Amino acid sequence: MMVAAFFFGAEIAQAADISFSGKIRTRYENETKSNFKVRNAPHDFTATQVRLNAKANINADTSAFVQLQSVRIWGNGNSSLTASDGDNSVGIHEAYFTLKNFAGFPVAAKVGRQQVVLDGHRLFGHTGWTTGAQTHDGIRLTHSHGNTSINYGWVVAQELTGTGVDENDVEAHVLHTNFQGVMGGSLSTYLVFVDDDCGLIGANCSGAQNKWFTIGARQAGKMYGLDYRAEAYFQTGAAEGAREAIGEAATTSKYNNTNAASGVHVAGYTQQTTREAHMFGLRVGKSFKNVTWSPKITLWYDYLSGNSDEDMNEGTWGQFDTLFDTGHKFYGFMDLFLNGQGSAVNYMGLQDFAVKLVMKPAPKWTLKADIHNFRLAETVGGNPSMSIRTGILGVCSSAVDQDTWTCQGDRGLGNEIGSEVDLTLVHKYNANTKLVFGYSTFMAETLWHSLKGTTGGNANTARWLYVMADVKF
């Protein structure tokens, strides 16, 4: 009876076309990037991500996918010092169904919790480097015809429950089109509408009404033996949440005041703040396949606009919001600039100059080296009011100091934050297993410590190293 039941179950599973897969990824990390303190010992830990996947092709028009995920730190929850395993970390990472030819139209509808990855992860990515990664609850509609695809996505980014908070939700709508065969690659266009009733620019949900748009395009491909990418985005709309990040000043400094008689009105943001921000990125790479180790060299530049004195004076929020990007891919592996709203750079924008090198020293081995130089988009000396409001510079306390700038000894900080070097060694152990070794170091300029507001015993360098095994089945 048991054997008969086994074979009967196998026939049912085969008829429903159900497949199972999964992965286990374990990573050890040792770092000093969290605090930049000379006396603090390095922080180290080991984390594991476990995923189990079930995919069912139910019929010609219907399929479903469920992914269970457990994320845990070794010794946390399942401590050897406890008599019972207290780890209850298993949850739903993805769970959606797909309907082809939805409502009789040539459209595929994907409904449920899912990863949303568009193009190079610039605005929408799965943040796959993090142990938990990112998913969205929502609906995606996709239509493809020839070399063109059109995608519409509705994402419920935040749903607050409880009395009086129903209106403080965050939703996003994205219309994405992709055209293949353009200039040796593909062209994508974006229109993203964010309905943010929470005011995510600030640290807390303030009920600020932020309805704003991101409009832009991305072109990537290969021409004349060069890999290239060019993209640009513009953001417009409301930015009421800005007053939570850089509110109206309570002081009467010459460059930071609410005194109309002085003729200077750069005292922070209000509910009437509007958004006017932009971002562009450029990349060009060349591969040398007939050279030893088959090197590839890539030149890279990203510019994310920030707030200036002029912006604050006009009540315009100039910091570009990176939405749901995978920042680890773009802004250095040490993840020092991940905040989407720009708090990591005190809302003064970011520039990233980078050179990237990829080599293959041996079969199944890949060596990568990335060198970044990070700078603010706006200089400290050229924007003293913004620098005061964000804490980079101190507030002048007397009329004499206000006129002579004797209280602003660090006005010459410029805009250079620091440089980062990322080294990565990847070994394809076998068809299912990949081993990754990484080492990164960040060399900070004085401005870095001013941005972070750190005092006493600061280190000018920090490091991060890791060893990771990724096993798929």
Secondary structure, 3 states (H helix, E strand, C coil): CHHHHHHHHHHHHHHHCEEEEEEEEEEEEEECCCCCECCCCCEEEEEEEEEEEEEEECCCCEEEEEEEEEEEECCCCCCCCCCCCCCCCCEEEEEEEEECCHHHCCCEEEEEEECCCCCCCCCECCCCCCCCCCCEEEEEEEEEECCEEEEEEEEEEECCCCCCCCCCCEEEEEEEEEEEEECCEEEEEEEEEEEECCCCCCCCCCCCCEEEEEEEEEEEEEECCEEEEEEEEEEEEECCCHHHHCCCCCCCECCECCCHHHCCCCCCCCCCCEEEEEEEEEEEEEECCCCCCCCEEEEEEEEECCCCHHHHHHCEECCCCCCECCHHHHCCCCCCCCCCCCHHHCCCCEEEEEEEEEEEEECCEEEEEEEEEEECCCCCCCCHHHHHHCCCCCCCCCHHHHHHCCCCCCHHHCCEEEEEEEEEEEEECCCCEEEEEEEEEEEECHHHHHHHCCCCCECCEEEEEEEEEEEEC
